[in-house]
């Protein structure tokens, strides 16, 4: 199915971009440090060129659902702009549940809260 391949490639591209962004920031800081800047000065200088942001790539899908019947039902919904109201409600419920149960999402929440990563 083309959408699966496209989704996989998109997720991998986003993960790559996240890592490249992190490397670019590290390189800018390292260059400034080599030029004699303090850590704080180097980070401030790097943030002018590349703002210091945390990028997170979350991959959540119906594959995370433990119930095979529920997973099959949702995977077989048509990919169209017209769905029954019940299907839309079910999709929203499941999307929220899968997102909240995602380990990656929990790590993002801990990061935003300033809690140490596990």
C-alpha positions in Angstrom: 0.0 0.0 0.0 1.6 3.3 -1.0 0.4 5.1 2.1 2.3 2.7 4.4 5.5 3.2 2.5 5.1 7.0 2.4 4.3 7.1 6.1 7.4 5.0 6.9 9.7 7.2 4.7 8.2 10.4 6.2 8.8 9.2 9.8 12.4 8.2 9.0 13.0 11.5 7.3 11.7 13.4 10.3 14.0 11.3 12.6 16.9 12.1 10.4 16.1 15.8 10.4 15.8 15.7 14.2 19.3 14.2 14.5 20.8 16.5 11.9 19.4 19.5 13.8 21.0 18.3 17.0 24.3 17.8 15.3 24.2 21.2 13.7 23.6 22.8 17.1 26.4 20.8 18.7 28.8 21.8 15.9 28.0 25.5 16.3 28.6 25.3 20.0 31.8 23.3 19.5 33.1 25.9 17.0 32.4 28.7 19.3 34.1 26.9 22.2 37.2 26.3 20.1 37.2 30.0 19.3 37.5 30.7 23.0 33.8 31.3 24.0 32.5 30.0 27.3 29.7 27.4 27.3 27.1 30.0 27.9 28.5 32.3 25.2 28.8 29.4 22.7 25.1 28.4 23.3 24.0 32.0 22.9 26.0 32.4 19.7 24.7 29.2 18.3 21.1 30.1 19.2 21.4 33.2 16.9 22.0 31.0 13.9 20.0 28.0 15.0 17.4 28.5 17.7 17.6 26.0 20.5 14.5 23.8 20.3 13.7 20.3 21.2 12.5 18.3 18.2 10.6 15.1 18.9 9.4 12.6 16.3 6.5 10.5 17.5 5.4 7.4 15.6 2.0 6.3 16.8 -0.2 3.9 14.8 -3.0 1.4 15.1 -0.3 -1.3 15.3 0.1 -0.3 19.0 -3.5 -1.5 19.8 -3.5 -4.7 21.7 -7.0 -5.8 20.6 -6.7 -7.4 17.1 -10.4 -6.9 16.3 -10.2 -3.2 17.1 -7.0 -2.8 15.1 -8.5 -4.7 12.1 -11.6 -2.6 12.2 -9.7 0.7 12.2 -7.2 -0.5 9.6 -10.0 -1.4 7.3 -11.8 2.0 7.5 -11.7 3.8 4.1 -9.2 6.5 3.6 -11.7 9.1 2.5 -13.1 12.4 3.7 -16.5 10.9 4.4 -16.9 8.7 7.4 -19.8 7.9 9.6 -19.9 10.0 12.8 -19.5 6.9 14.9 -16.3 6.0 13.0 -14.9 9.5 13.5 -15.7 9.4 17.3 -14.0 6.0 17.5 -10.9 7.2 15.6 -10.6 10.2 17.9 -10.9 8.0 21.0 -8.4 5.5 19.8 -5.9 8.2 18.6 -5.9 9.8 22.0 -5.5 6.5 23.7 -2.7 5.3 21.5 -0.9 8.7 21.8 -1.2 8.7 25.7 0.2 5.2 25.8 3.1 5.9 23.6 6.5 5.7 25.3 7.9 8.4 23.0 5.0 10.7 23.9 5.5 10.1 27.6 9.2 11.0 27.2 8.1 14.3 25.5 5.8 15.1 28.4 8.6 14.4 30.9 10.9 16.6 28.8 8.4 19.5 28.8 7.8 19.0 32.6 11.5 19.1 33.3 11.4 15.6 34.7 14.4 13.3 34.2 14.2 10.8 31.4 13.8 7.1 32.4 
